[in-house]
Each structure stands twice: as C-alpha cells, then as structure tokens.
C-alpha cells in the first residue's frame, strides 16, 4: 500500500485483477439462477391460473385475497374486489421486497448484475460509488419493515402447510407428497426469515446487559447460529418456494395426481 499526503492510498495496479482462479464462475452462476427465477416467478405471478389444487395453495398466491381467486383458495376471505391483475401481485411484493433488500442478496446481485465489485480483489468498472445513500439504493433501508411483513407471510404459509394434511373432502389426518414438499418449504422459509440480520437485531439489539435479559439472550444466540448460514438459507428457500409452486402448478394443470400416503 502506497502512502500519500493525506494518508494511505490504494496500490496503483493497472491490471483488473491479479487473481489466477476462475473468480467469474460464482457471479456468473448467481446471475443465471437469479434471471431464471425472475423469469419463472414473473410468468407464474401474471398467469393467474393453476395455483390451487385441493388442499394445496401455491406460496406465490398465498394469501389469496382477490375476488378473482378460485374456489377454495381463500382461507382469509376475499376483501379485494378492485384489483384487475393476478391475485399473486397483491402479496408477492412483500416476500419479494424482503429478499430484494436482504443483506446477502444485495451482495449477490450487486456483484452479479452491477459488477460492484464482481468479486473480491477484482476491480469494478464504475468510477464512483455512493453506497446506499441515494435513490434508488436508499430504498434498501426499508429492509426492517419488509422483515416484519415477511414474518406475517411466513405465518400464513405455515397455516397453508397445516391445511395440506387434509384430503380433497376437507377431512383431516391425510398426507400426500405435496404435504412433505410444503413442510420442507416452510422449514426453509422460516430458516431464511429467522436467520435474517434484522431478526438478529430485533431479538437482541440495543441490549446493554444480556445478563438482565436471559430469554432474549437465548433467542439472540439461536438466531445468531442461524445467521451464520444465512446465505444457504437464502438459496435453499429460493429453490424450495419455486419448486413448491411448480408442484402445485403441475397438479392444478392435471399433469399428474398427488400421490397420497394415507
């Protein structure tokens, strides 16, 4: 590191990077996966069809609050009659906003889409950097509020998961392959939600003495353990929610019938 009049300065290295490994593979893979998810989620969100097959409701459409929702899909009523588009667009903004403003996802798509920077020890092509202090990136600061909304959505999806242990006649005590898929999905969603940095701060932030708050300290410790694997929870839950929606779509479209175990 060179030293200037005002203090230490970056070394003047003309090369974009001195790395010899395939550093571009990770941002490239992230770019491909994100684009694929965006294309799939956009198609399913605007389709407005094939999202419910008793007793399974796609997580993209839950809760289904529009009067255009198909019969049996609205366990919380249909209070919205003025919305002309797909019912999914009423609720997807909240989990989508939570993921888009997530600290880990910011790092992932900043590197993959904006190349800011594309990888560690690799120069970025941008001349200036203002951080998240200006529009539109300043909107990232609403992540805490999207976290609260995501908790509500997760509770609703948990309720949907419980309902999957019914048969087509509404009788309890039954389980199909879809029930297991929903259980795995909601477990991963809760893992991602509770491992969030904002959750960690909500649980144990601004405490001066953990010894005076033993319950919150234990909760903070648990969330901190989950937070250590937050990127994994983010990826696993991204795949699981898409696969769960795909499974419901295939059932609703009549591609195959849900295998029932009992």
DAFEN-V703061 format. One line per field, one symbol per residue. phi: phi as a letter, one per 20 degrees, with the letter a starting at -180 (. if undefined). burial: 1 if it has 24 or more other ideal C-beta (glycine too) atoms within 12 Angstrom, else 0. A space follows every 10 residues. Layout:
phi=???
burial=???
This chain:
phi=.eddfepfcf fedfffadfd eeffffffff ffffffffff fffffefmbl dbbgdddgff ddfedefeff fnedfdncfd deeeefgfff dfgfffffff efgffggfef feddlcefaf mcfefefcbd mddcfefffg feggfffgff ffffffffff ffffecefen eencbcffff ffffffffff ffffefffff fffcfmeecf fecfffffff fffffffgdg gfgffgffff ffffffffff ffemfbeffd ea
burial=0000000000 0000000000 0000001001 0011001000 1001101111 1111111111 1111110111 0011110000 0000011111 1101111111 1111111111 1100010110 0000000000 0000000001 0011011011 1011011101 1011110000 0000111111 1111111111 1111111111 0011000000 0000000001 0011011001 1011101111 1111111111 1100000100 00
